[in-house]
Amino acid sequence: MIHITRQTQAGTIVGLLEDQCEIYRGIPYAYPPIQQRRFKHAELLTQWHDVLYALNFKSIPPQPYNKLEAFFSTQPEQSNVPSLSSQSEDCLYLNLWKPRHARQSSKLPVMIWLYGGGYINGHGSAELYDPQTFAQQENVIVVTFNYRLGPLGYLNWKTLDPDLDGNCGLSDQYTVLQWVQQFIEAFGGDPNNVTLCGQSAGAMSIQALMHVTKAQPLFHKAVMMSGTLSLDSVEDSRIKAQHFAQIMHKRYQTNHPSALSTAQIMACMEEDLTVRGPSKGLELVYQPFFDSATMTQNIPNQWPVLAGYTKCEGDCYIRNESRKLKPEQFLKAMRTNHVVVDTNRFAIETGKGQAQAVTHYIFKQLY
């Protein structure tokens, strides 16, 4: 194990040199969102006093079992992926890969990866997205990171308590952009050549960041796969928060989230999702809402953008006839995406017809 040391404005950091790649795992980019910072926007961490040993991945956002991650995991099938022991509300960490053979005289382009998972799953250290080979082959610095998920990241707590915030997960993503602008040069990166890449909720997050006024100058290109954003309105977010508060009161006799543990909040989320009925991931209960104080309604035409989807995108949601939704439940789930399905065109009583409708309306038409 070979250590490598770099000096940054924030302090000294120690990483690893593996296969001609510098790797830094578990760099704190924001103050931990716990105690007085719980349910509030992220705040950029600009300094650490001791030497920071960035050798291991840190805790990931609290989330339920992830079928996709379990499928691609090298862990035994029966294991809970991601494990509960690896989860914590103290999760705002990033990871960085830099090719060692890069010329020291030239700054490297930077790619920031935003993971998908429907805003309830995912993290920046998933095996599926290990970027080491990509960083080495493409001669680019790759940054992955965690952002808060579910109610912790995307419930509008401000509607329940004016001292709290909404869009916390989006604020995490914005804070990573700030961190890159301030510190990436210390790793040989170019803060004026930053590309955001994401899939599913990651792609939607990029689109949301395009609306955030302060985020707009902090990146320069975008690559978005299989994700089309539909921002909630403030009223949508208020209704969702009130519904969550009712569940909190019923289960734990409180209307304030600070009284609840992480496990209790996750239990409320599970009930929240269950009572809404099955949606195969089509209904995004937790997602960004439009905040007129921080966002612009129209996205400026200032970035080169590459956007795409797969030919049979809907098959990911409705895989076969046994996985189809009841027609009325399918129509309900599609309406949450502001989609009215032409039932004369798509045979929604069949799984194939439902999958085709998903591909057409949610991906092909919106792209």
C-alpha positions as CSV (number, residue, x, y, z in Angstrom):
1,M,0.0,0.0,0.0
2,I,1.6,3.2,-1.2
3,H,0.5,6.5,0.3
4,I,0.5,9.8,-1.5
5,T,0.2,13.3,0.1
6,R,-1.2,16.5,-1.3
7,Q,-1.4,20.0,0.2
8,T,-4.7,21.8,-0.3
9,Q,-6.1,25.1,1.0
10,A,-8.2,23.0,3.5
11,G,-5.2,21.1,4.8
12,T,-3.0,18.1,4.2
13,I,-4.6,15.0,2.7
14,V,-3.2,11.5,2.3
15,G,-4.5,9.1,-0.3
16,L,-3.5,5.9,-2.0
17,L,-1.6,5.1,-5.2
18,E,-3.1,2.1,-6.9
19,D,-2.4,0.9,-10.4
20,Q,-1.0,4.3,-11.4
21,C,-4.1,6.1,-10.1
22,E,-4.3,8.5,-7.1
23,I,-7.3,7.6,-5.1
24,Y,-8.8,9.6,-2.2
25,R,-11.8,8.1,-0.5
26,G,-14.0,9.7,2.1
27,I,-13.2,13.4,1.8
28,P,-15.7,15.5,3.8
29,Y,-17.0,18.2,1.6
30,A,-19.6,19.6,4.0
31,Y,-20.2,19.8,7.7
32,P,-22.0,16.7,9.0
33,P,-25.8,17.3,8.6
34,I,-26.5,16.2,12.1
35,Q,-27.6,17.9,15.4
36,Q,-28.2,21.6,14.6
37,R,-27.5,21.0,10.9
38,R,-30.0,18.2,10.5
39,F,-32.8,18.9,8.0
40,K,-30.8,21.9,6.8
41,H,-28.9,22.8,3.6
42,A,-25.3,21.6,3.3
43,E,-22.5,24.0,4.3
44,L,-19.1,23.8,2.6
45,L,-16.3,22.5,4.7
46,T,-13.3,24.6,4.0
47,Q,-10.6,23.4,6.4
48,W,-9.5,20.5,8.5
49,H,-6.8,20.9,11.2
50,D,-5.3,17.4,11.4
51,V,-3.9,15.4,8.5
52,L,-6.8,13.9,6.6
53,Y,-6.3,10.2,5.8
54,A,-8.6,9.6,2.8
55,L,-8.0,5.9,2.6
56,N,-11.5,4.4,3.0
57,F,-15.0,5.1,1.9
58,K,-17.2,6.7,4.6
59,S,-20.8,6.2,5.6
60,I,-23.5,6.3,2.9
61,P,-26.9,8.0,3.1
62,P,-29.6,6.0,5.0
63,Q,-31.7,4.0,2.5
64,P,-33.6,0.8,2.0
65,Y,-32.4,-2.4,0.4
66,N,-31.3,-1.8,-3.2
67,K,-32.1,-4.7,-5.6
68,L,-29.9,-3.3,-8.3
69,E,-26.9,-2.9,-6.1
70,A,-27.4,-6.3,-4.6
71,F,-27.6,-7.8,-8.2
72,F,-24.2,-6.4,-9.1
73,S,-22.6,-6.8,-5.7
74,T,-19.7,-9.3,-5.0
75,Q,-21.2,-9.9,-1.6
76,P,-23.3,-13.0,-0.9
77,E,-26.8,-12.9,-2.2
78,Q,-28.4,-13.0,1.2
79,S,-26.5,-10.0,2.4
80,N,-28.4,-6.7,3.0
81,V,-27.0,-4.3,0.3
82,P,-26.2,-1.7,1.3
83,S,-25.6,-2.8,4.8
84,L,-27.2,-0.9,7.7
85,S,-23.9,-0.7,9.4
86,S,-22.5,1.4,6.5
87,Q,-25.3,4.0,6.7
88,S,-25.4,7.2,8.7
89,E,-26.9,10.7,8.4
90,D,-23.2,11.8,8.6
91,C,-22.7,10.9,5.0
92,L,-21.5,14.0,3.1
93,Y,-18.3,12.7,1.7
94,L,-16.7,12.6,-1.8
95,N,-14.2,10.4,-3.5
96,L,-11.6,11.3,-6.1
97,W,-9.6,9.4,-8.8
98,K,-6.7,11.0,-10.6
99,P,-4.6,9.3,-13.3
100,R,-1.0,9.2,-12.0
101,H,0.6,9.4,-15.5
102,A,-1.1,12.8,-16.4
103,R,1.3,15.6,-17.3
104,Q,1.8,17.8,-14.3
105,S,2.0,20.9,-16.5
106,S,-1.6,20.6,-17.8
107,K,-4.8,20.7,-15.8
108,L,-7.1,17.7,-16.2
109,P,-10.8,17.8,-17.1
110,V,-13.1,16.9,-14.2
111,M,-16.1,14.6,-14.3
112,I,-18.6,14.6,-11.4
113,W,-20.8,11.5,-11.3
114,L,-24.3,11.8,-9.8
115,Y,-25.8,8.4,-9.1
116,G,-29.4,7.3,-9.7
117,G,-31.8,5.4,-7.5
118,G,-35.1,7.3,-7.5
119,Y,-33.9,9.7,-4.8
120,I,-34.2,6.9,-2.2
121,N,-31.2,4.7,-3.1
122,G,-27.6,5.1,-4.2
123,H,-24.2,6.3,-3.0
124,G,-20.8,7.4,-4.4
125,S,-19.0,4.2,-3.4
126,A,-21.2,1.6,-5.1
127,E,-19.2,-1.2,-6.8
128,L,-21.2,-0.8,-9.9
129,Y,-19.8,2.7,-10.5
130,D,-16.1,2.2,-9.7
131,P,-14.4,4.8,-12.0
132,Q,-10.8,3.9,-11.6
133,T,-10.3,2.3,-15.1
134,F,-12.3,5.2,-16.7
135,A,-10.1,7.8,-15.0
136,Q,-6.9,6.1,-16.2
137,Q,-8.0,5.4,-19.8
138,E,-9.7,8.8,-20.4
139,N,-7.1,10.9,-18.5
140,V,-9.7,12.7,-16.4
141,I,-10.3,13.3,-12.7
142,V,-13.5,11.6,-11.6
143,V,-15.4,12.7,-8.5
144,T,-18.1,10.6,-6.9
145,F,-20.0,11.7,-3.8
146,N,-23.0,11.0,-1.5
147,Y,-26.1,13.2,-1.3
148,R,-28.9,12.8,1.1
149,L,-31.9,10.7,0.0
150,G,-35.5,10.1,0.8
151,P,-37.2,12.4,3.3
152,L,-33.8,13.4,4.7
153,G,-32.8,14.8,1.3
154,Y,-36.0,15.7,-0.5
155,L,-38.9,16.4,1.9
156,N,-39.7,20.1,2.3
157,W,-39.2,20.3,6.0
158,K,-39.6,24.1,5.8
159,T,-43.4,23.7,5.4
160,L,-43.4,22.0,8.9
161,D,-40.9,24.3,10.6
162,P,-39.6,27.6,9.1
163,D,-36.2,27.0,10.7
164,L,-35.6,23.9,8.6
165,D,-35.0,23.6,4.8
166,G,-36.2,21.7,1.8
167,N,-34.2,20.4,-1.2
168,C,-31.4,19.4,1.2
169,G,-30.2,16.7,-1.2
170,L,-30.0,19.3,-4.0
171,S,-28.0,21.6,-1.7
172,D,-25.5,18.7,-1.1
173,Q,-25.0,18.5,-4.9
174,Y,-24.5,22.2,-5.2
175,T,-22.0,22.1,-2.3
176,V,-19.9,19.5,-4.2
177,L,-19.8,21.9,-7.2
178,Q,-18.5,24.5,-4.8
179,W,-15.9,22.1,-3.4
180,V,-14.6,21.3,-6.9
181,Q,-14.3,25.0,-7.8
182,Q,-12.3,25.7,-4.6
183,F,-10.1,22.6,-4.3
184,I,-9.7,20.6,-7.5
185,E,-6.7,22.5,-8.7
186,A,-4.8,21.1,-5.7
187,F,-5.3,17.7,-7.4
188,G,-4.3,18.8,-10.8
189,G,-7.9,19.4,-12.1
190,D,-9.3,22.3,-14.1
191,P,-12.1,24.1,-12.4
192,N,-13.1,25.6,-15.7
193,N,-13.7,22.2,-17.4
194,V,-16.2,20.4,-15.2
195,T,-18.7,17.9,-16.7
196,L,-21.7,16.6,-14.8
197,C,-22.6,13.0,-15.6
198,G,-25.6,11.1,-14.2
199,Q,-28.2,8.4,-14.8
200,S,-31.8,8.2,-13.8
201,A,-32.2,10.4,-10.6
202,G,-28.6,11.5,-11.3
203,A,-29.6,12.9,-14.7
204,M,-32.7,14.5,-13.1
205,S,-30.4,16.1,-10.5
206,I,-28.3,17.7,-13.2
207,Q,-31.4,19.2,-14.7
208,A,-32.4,20.5,-11.3
209,L,-28.9,22.1,-10.8
210,M,-29.4,23.8,-14.2
211,H,-32.3,25.7,-12.5
212,V,-30.2,26.7,-9.4
213,T,-28.9,30.2,-10.1
214,K,-25.8,29.9,-8.0
215,A,-24.9,26.5,-9.5
216,Q,-25.1,27.6,-13.1
217,P,-21.6,29.0,-13.4
218,L,-20.0,26.0,-11.6
219,F,-20.1,23.4,-14.4
220,H,-19.5,23.6,-18.1
221,K,-20.9,20.4,-19.8
222,A,-23.5,17.8,-19.0
223,V,-24.2,14.1,-19.9
224,M,-27.6,12.8,-18.9
225,M,-28.9,9.2,-19.3
226,S,-32.4,7.9,-18.7
227,G,-33.7,10.7,-16.5
228,T,-36.3,13.4,-17.2
229,L,-37.0,16.0,-14.5
230,S,-40.4,17.1,-13.4
231,L,-40.0,19.5,-10.4
232,D,-42.6,19.4,-7.7
233,S,-44.4,22.7,-7.1
234,V,-44.1,24.2,-3.6
235,E,-47.7,23.1,-3.0
236,D,-46.8,19.5,-4.1
237,S,-44.0,19.5,-1.6
238,R,-46.2,20.9,1.2
239,I,-48.8,18.1,0.7
240,K,-46.1,15.5,0.8
241,A,-44.6,17.0,3.9
242,Q,-48.0,17.1,5.6
243,H,-48.6,13.5,4.7
244,F,-45.3,12.5,6.2
245,A,-46.1,14.5,9.4
246,Q,-49.3,12.6,9.8
247,I,-47.4,9.3,9.6
248,M,-44.9,10.7,12.2
249,H,-47.7,11.6,14.6
250,K,-49.5,8.3,14.1
251,R,-46.4,6.2,14.7
252,Y,-44.5,8.3,17.2
253,Q,-46.9,11.0,18.6
254,T,-44.8,13.8,17.2
255,N,-45.0,16.3,14.3
256,H,-41.4,17.3,14.4
257,P,-38.6,15.3,12.7
258,S,-35.9,16.3,15.2
259,A,-37.6,14.0,17.8
260,L,-37.1,11.0,15.6
261,S,-34.1,8.7,15.1
262,T,-32.8,7.8,11.7
263,A,-34.5,4.4,11.9
264,Q,-37.8,6.0,12.8
265,I,-37.6,8.4,9.9
266,M,-36.8,5.4,7.6
267,A,-39.8,3.5,9.0
268,C,-42.1,6.5,8.3
269,M,-40.7,6.6,4.7
270,E,-41.4,2.9,4.3
271,E,-45.0,3.4,5.4
272,D,-45.3,6.5,3.2
273,L,-44.3,4.6,0.2
274,T,-46.5,1.6,1.1
275,V,-49.7,3.4,1.6
276,R,-49.4,5.1,-1.8
277,G,-49.6,1.7,-3.5
278,P,-47.2,0.0,-5.9
279,S,-45.7,2.1,-8.7
280,K,-42.6,0.2,-9.9
281,G,-40.5,3.3,-9.2
282,L,-42.6,5.5,-11.5
283,E,-43.9,7.7,-8.7
284,L,-41.1,9.8,-7.2
285,V,-42.5,10.7,-3.8
286,Y,-39.2,12.4,-2.9
287,Q,-37.7,14.7,-5.5
288,P,-36.7,18.3,-5.8
289,F,-39.3,21.1,-5.8
290,F,-39.1,24.4,-7.6
291,D,-37.9,27.1,-5.2
292,S,-38.3,30.5,-6.7
293,A,-35.9,32.0,-4.2
294,T,-33.0,30.0,-5.5
295,M,-34.0,28.8,-9.0
296,T,-34.8,30.2,-12.4
297,Q,-37.9,29.0,-14.2
298,N,-36.1,28.7,-17.6
299,I,-32.8,26.8,-18.1
300,P,-30.2,29.0,-19.8
301,N,-28.7,27.8,-23.0
302,Q,-25.1,27.8,-21.9
303,W,-23.9,24.2,-21.7
304,P,-23.2,21.5,-24.3
305,V,-25.5,18.7,-23.3
306,L,-25.5,15.0,-24.3
307,A,-28.8,13.3,-23.3
308,G,-30.2,9.9,-24.1
309,Y,-32.2,6.8,-23.1
310,T,-32.2,3.2,-24.0
311,K,-34.5,1.7,-26.7
312,C,-36.7,-0.3,-24.3
313,E,-36.4,1.9,-21.2
314,G,-39.8,0.9,-19.9
315,D,-38.6,-2.7,-19.6
316,C,-36.7,-1.7,-16.5
317,Y,-39.9,-0.8,-14.8
318,I,-42.3,-3.4,-16.1
319,R,-40.0,-6.4,-16.8
320,N,-42.7,-9.0,-17.8
321,E,-46.3,-9.8,-17.5
322,S,-46.0,-11.0,-14.0
323,R,-44.6,-7.6,-12.9
324,K,-47.2,-5.4,-14.5
325,L,-49.4,-3.0,-12.5
326,K,-53.2,-3.1,-12.4
327,P,-54.3,-0.8,-15.2
328,E,-55.8,1.8,-12.8
329,Q,-52.7,1.8,-10.6
330,F,-50.5,2.2,-13.7
331,L,-52.5,5.2,-14.9
332,K,-52.3,6.7,-11.3
333,A,-48.5,6.2,-11.3
334,M,-48.1,7.9,-14.7
335,R,-50.3,10.8,-13.6
336,T,-47.7,11.6,-10.9
337,N,-45.4,12.3,-13.8
338,H,-48.0,14.6,-15.3
339,V,-48.6,12.0,-18.0
340,V,-52.0,11.1,-19.4
341,V,-51.7,7.8,-21.3
342,D,-53.5,7.3,-24.6
343,T,-55.1,3.9,-23.8
344,N,-56.1,3.5,-27.5
345,R,-52.5,3.6,-28.5
346,F,-51.0,1.6,-25.6
347,A,-52.6,-1.7,-24.3
348,I,-52.0,-0.9,-20.6
349,E,-53.7,-4.2,-19.5
350,T,-50.5,-5.9,-20.6
351,G,-47.0,-5.6,-19.3
352,K,-45.6,-5.0,-22.7
353,G,-48.1,-2.1,-23.3
354,Q,-47.2,-0.6,-20.0
355,A,-43.5,-0.8,-20.7
356,Q,-43.9,0.8,-24.1
357,A,-46.0,3.6,-22.6
358,V,-43.2,4.3,-20.0
359,T,-40.6,4.4,-22.7
360,H,-42.6,6.7,-24.9
361,Y,-44.0,9.2,-22.4
362,I,-41.4,9.5,-19.7
363,F,-38.2,9.1,-21.8
364,K,-38.6,9.4,-25.6
365,Q,-41.3,12.2,-25.6
366,L,-39.6,14.3,-22.9
367,Y,-36.2,14.0,-24.5
